[in-house]
Amino acid sequence: MPISTTYQPSVPTTSSTTGSNKGNREDLSSMLTMLEPEQAPITALCSKGKASGVLHEWIVDGLDAPSADGINETSDVTSFANKFASRGRLGNYTQIFRKDYLVSDLQNAVASVGPADVAQAKAKALREIKRDIELALASANDRQAEDGVNPYKLRGLGDWIDSAGPSDVPAAYRTPAASILSSTVDENTLNNLLGSIFTETGEMGNLTMVANVALRKVIANFTRAEGTTTQTPYQINEDAGSRKITLSVSLFDTDFGVIKLVNGNPACMPTATTNIGYVLDPKYLGVANLLPLESVTLENQGAGERGYVKTALTLVCKSPQAHGKIAY
């Protein structure tokens, strides 16, 4: 006996066929799920300022090495020091970030899940441009001037924190090699890195490490696993009455201050190495805006409403010496 089914086994299910499935209603939930990492921890760490040119520049300076030498009672001042001879000039190009959108008049008019209208398209573009900015700040890109073919690009943290460069950064103001780890990190080597940063700044307790997933797991295991035959893991007793075991490490207390650990956006952290992390002092980081973030609506030429969101900004690494990097 024939049986009614949700499919037509003998012919394709098209508008020209017949059958019981022609009357079946769609089951489309009104819920829209978007699973994408959107956090921007590096951008959040940076102070916000204003740029007034495509090349945003700032001055760095240092002090003479301290001296314990005395002065003879009868000596006159016969020579004079230029106290500004050691000044350096750093700079970064502002980069344009832009996301466009177009929604047809019909699509904007119909009811849809999400919904899929102009307002939602604009909101999504704003979320996407935030990730583009985070990606650029976390990158190892060198700065780039526009030449009519290639656009302006800002220098990312991966290039600022470099003991061998960049070439436009005076050697005296580059990140020391001891502040950069390019091999397996453990408690001892991380403490050495923090000691190197302290040697440069003389400040404690205001560092944040933005780490990718792999590096964060390595650091979390510092106090749980026996790394060598000569080290003993740190052990604690925890009340399990709440049936909760704490395995999260968010603060690492060292000889040179407390370093806060945060997760970098997985979609925005560099991928050249397995373990990557930036040890940052927010006091010496900033973002300078040349063009504020804005939404521009363009003329509807018949297809539908369209527009874009746009900003132009750059990363201000006030002193490369104040930061560190782990990449291996």
C-alpha positions in Angstrom: 0.0 0.0 0.0 1.4 3.5 -0.9 2.6 5.5 2.1 3.0 9.2 2.4 6.5 10.3 3.2 8.5 13.5 3.7 10.5 12.8 0.5 9.8 11.7 -3.1 12.1 8.8 -3.9 11.3 8.6 -7.6 11.5 12.3 -8.6 13.4 15.3 -7.3 11.5 17.5 -4.9 10.9 20.7 -6.9 8.0 23.1 -7.3 6.8 21.1 -10.3 6.4 17.8 -8.5 3.6 16.7 -6.3 3.4 14.8 -3.0 2.7 15.1 0.7 5.9 16.9 1.3 4.7 20.0 -0.6 2.6 21.0 2.4 5.3 20.4 5.1 6.2 23.6 7.0 9.7 24.7 7.6 11.2 24.3 11.0 13.5 27.3 11.3 14.4 28.4 14.8 14.4 32.1 15.5 17.8 31.7 17.3 21.0 32.7 15.6 24.2 31.3 16.9 27.6 33.0 16.1 30.6 31.2 17.5 33.6 33.4 17.0 36.2 34.8 19.5 35.7 38.5 19.8 37.7 39.6 22.8 40.4 42.2 22.2 42.7 42.1 25.3 45.6 43.9 23.7 43.4 46.8 22.5 41.8 47.0 25.9 45.3 47.4 27.6 46.2 50.3 25.4 45.6 53.9 26.5 43.7 55.9 23.9 45.1 59.0 22.3 44.9 61.2 19.2 47.1 61.2 16.1 47.4 64.2 13.8 49.4 62.7 10.9 49.8 59.4 9.0 53.2 59.0 10.7 52.6 59.3 14.4 55.8 59.9 16.4 57.0 60.3 20.0 60.2 60.9 21.8 62.1 58.5 24.1 64.9 59.5 26.5 67.1 58.0 29.1 69.2 59.0 32.1 73.0 58.8 32.6 74.3 55.8 34.4 74.5 56.6 38.2 77.9 57.5 39.5 79.4 57.3 42.9 82.5 59.4 42.0 83.2 62.4 44.2 84.1 65.9 43.2 87.3 67.6 44.4 86.6 70.6 46.7 88.5 73.0 44.5 87.4 71.8 41.1 85.6 74.2 38.8 82.9 73.2 36.2 84.9 73.3 33.0 82.7 70.9 30.8 79.1 70.7 30.3 76.8 67.8 29.2 74.1 67.9 26.6 71.2 66.4 28.6 69.2 65.7 25.4 71.9 64.0 23.4 70.4 60.6 24.1 66.9 61.3 22.9 65.4 59.1 20.2 62.4 59.5 18.0 60.1 56.5 17.4 57.1 56.4 15.1 54.4 54.2 13.6 52.1 54.6 10.5 48.4 54.9 11.0 46.5 52.0 9.3 43.0 52.3 7.8 40.5 49.7 8.9 37.2 49.3 7.0 34.3 46.9 6.7 31.5 47.4 4.2 28.0 46.0 4.0 25.1 45.9 1.5 21.6 44.6 2.2 18.9 44.5 -0.6 15.6 46.4 -0.1 13.7 43.1 -0.2 16.0 41.4 2.4 15.7 44.5 4.6 11.9 44.3 4.4 11.3 40.6 5.1 11.2 39.0 8.5 14.3 36.8 9.0 16.2 35.0 11.7 18.8 37.1 13.3 17.5 39.4 11.8 19.4 40.0 8.5 18.7 43.7 8.0 20.8 46.9 7.7 21.1 47.5 11.4 22.4 43.9 12.0 24.8 44.2 9.0 26.3 47.4 10.5 26.6 45.9 14.0 28.4 42.8 12.5 30.8 45.1 10.6 31.7 46.9 13.9 32.4 43.5 15.6 34.6 42.4 12.7 36.6 45.6 12.5 37.4 45.3 16.2 39.0 41.9 15.5 40.9 43.3 12.6 42.5 45.9 14.9 43.4 43.3 17.5 45.0 41.2 14.8 47.1 44.1 13.5 48.2 45.1 17.1 49.2 41.5 17.9 51.0 40.9 14.6 54.7 40.8 13.8 54.1 43.2 10.8 56.6 45.9 10.2 55.3 49.4 9.6 54.7 50.3 5.9 54.3 53.6 4.1 51.7 53.8 1.3 53.1 54.0 -2.2 50.0 54.0 -4.3 50.0 50.2 -4.5 50.7 49.0 -0.9 48.6 50.6 1.9 49.8 52.1 5.2 50.4 49.4 7.8 51.1 49.8 11.5 54.0 48.0 13.2 52.6 45.2 15.5 53.9 44.2 18.9 55.8 41.2 17.4 58.1 43.6 15.5 58.4 46.3 18.2 59.6 43.7 20.7 62.8 42.8 18.9 66.3 43.0 20.3 67.8 43.3 16.8 65.5 46.0 15.4 63.6 47.5 13.9 66.2 49.5 12.1 64.5 52.9 12.8 64.6 52.2 16.6 67.9 53.3 18.1 69.8 50.4 19.6 69.7 51.9 23.1 65.9 51.7 23.1 65.3 48.3 21.7 64.0 45.4 23.7 66.9 43.6 25.5 67.6 40.1 24.3 67.1 38.9 27.9 63.5 40.1 27.7 62.7 37.7 24.8 62.4 33.9 25.2 62.7 31.8 22.1 63.0 28.4 23.8 61.0 26.4 26.2 59.7 28.5 29.1 59.8 27.4 32.7 59.5 29.2 36.0 63.2 30.1 36.0 63.4 31.5 32.5 60.1 33.4 32.9 61.5 34.9 36.2 64.7 35.9 34.3 62.6 37.6 31.6 60.7 39.6 34.2 64.0 40.5 35.9 65.2 41.8 32.6 62.1 44.1 32.3 62.6 45.2 35.9 66.2 46.1 35.1 65.0 48.5 32.4 62.0 50.1 34.1 62.7 49.6 37.8 59.0 49.1 38.3 57.1 46.1 39.7 53.6 44.8 39.7 51.9 46.2 36.5 52.6 43.6 33.9 50.1 41.6 31.9 50.9 38.6 29.7 48.6 38.1 26.8 49.2 34.4 25.8 47.8 32.0 23.2 46.2 28.8 24.3 49.4 26.7 24.1 51.5 29.0 26.2 48.8 29.6 28.7 48.6 25.8 29.3 52.4 25.6 29.7 52.3 28.3 32.4 49.3 26.8 34.2 51.4 23.6 34.6 54.3 25.3 36.2 53.1 24.4 39.7 51.5 21.0 38.9 54.0 18.9 37.0 57.6 17.8 37.7 59.6 19.5 34.9 63.0 18.1 35.8 64.6 15.7 38.2 65.9 18.6 40.4 62.7 20.6 40.8 59.9 19.7 43.1 56.3 20.8 42.2 54.5 23.2 44.5 51.7 21.4 46.3 48.7 22.7 48.1 45.8 21.2 50.0 42.4 22.4 48.8 39.0 22.0 50.5 37.0 19.9 48.2 33.8 20.3 50.2 32.3 22.3 47.3 33.3 19.6 44.8 35.4 22.2 43.1 39.1 21.9 42.0 40.8 25.1 41.0 43.2 24.6 38.1 43.2 28.2 36.8 46.3 30.3 37.1 45.5 34.0 36.5 48.2 35.6 38.7 51.9 34.6 38.8 53.7 36.1 41.8 57.4 36.5 41.1 60.5 38.2 42.6 59.8 41.1 40.3 56.1 41.6 40.9 52.8 40.0 40.1 52.1 39.3 36.4 48.5 39.0 35.3 47.8 36.2 32.8 45.0 36.7 30.2 44.0 34.7 27.1 44.8 36.2 23.8 42.1 36.1 21.1 42.7 32.8 19.3 41.7 34.3 16.0 44.1 37.3 16.4 47.3 35.9 18.0 50.3 35.2 15.6 50.6 31.6 14.4 54.3 31.5 13.3 55.2 29.7 16.5 53.3 27.2 18.8 53.8 29.2 22.0 53.4 32.9 21.8 52.8 35.6 24.4 53.5 39.2 25.0 54.5 40.5 28.5 53.2 44.0 28.4 53.3 47.1 30.7 50.1 49.0 29.9 51.8 52.2 31.1 54.0 52.1 27.9 51.3 51.1 25.4 48.8 53.2 23.5 46.5 53.5 20.5 46.4 56.8 18.6 43.4 57.5 16.4 43.7 59.6 13.3 40.1 58.9 12.2 37.6 58.0 14.9 35.5 54.9 14.4 32.4 55.9 12.4 29.6 54.4 10.4 28.9 55.9 7.0 25.7 55.3 5.1 26.0 55.5 1.3 23.4 56.3 -1.4 20.9 53.6 -2.2 21.5 53.2 -6.0 18.7 50.7 -6.4 20.0 47.5 -5.0 19.5 48.4 -1.4 21.0 50.2 1.6 24.8 50.1 1.8 27.6 51.6 3.9 30.8 50.9 5.8 32.4 51.4 9.1 35.9 52.8 9.2 38.7 54.0 11.4 42.4 54.9 11.1 44.8 54.3 14.0 48.2 53.1 15.1 50.0 51.3 17.9 52.1 53.5 20.2 54.8 51.4 21.8 56.1 54.2 24.0 59.2 52.2 25.1 60.1 48.8 23.6 62.3 48.2 26.6 59.3 48.0 28.9 57.9 44.8 27.3 58.9 41.2 26.7 58.0 38.4 24.4 57.8 34.6 24.4 57.8 32.9 21.0 59.0 29.3 20.4 
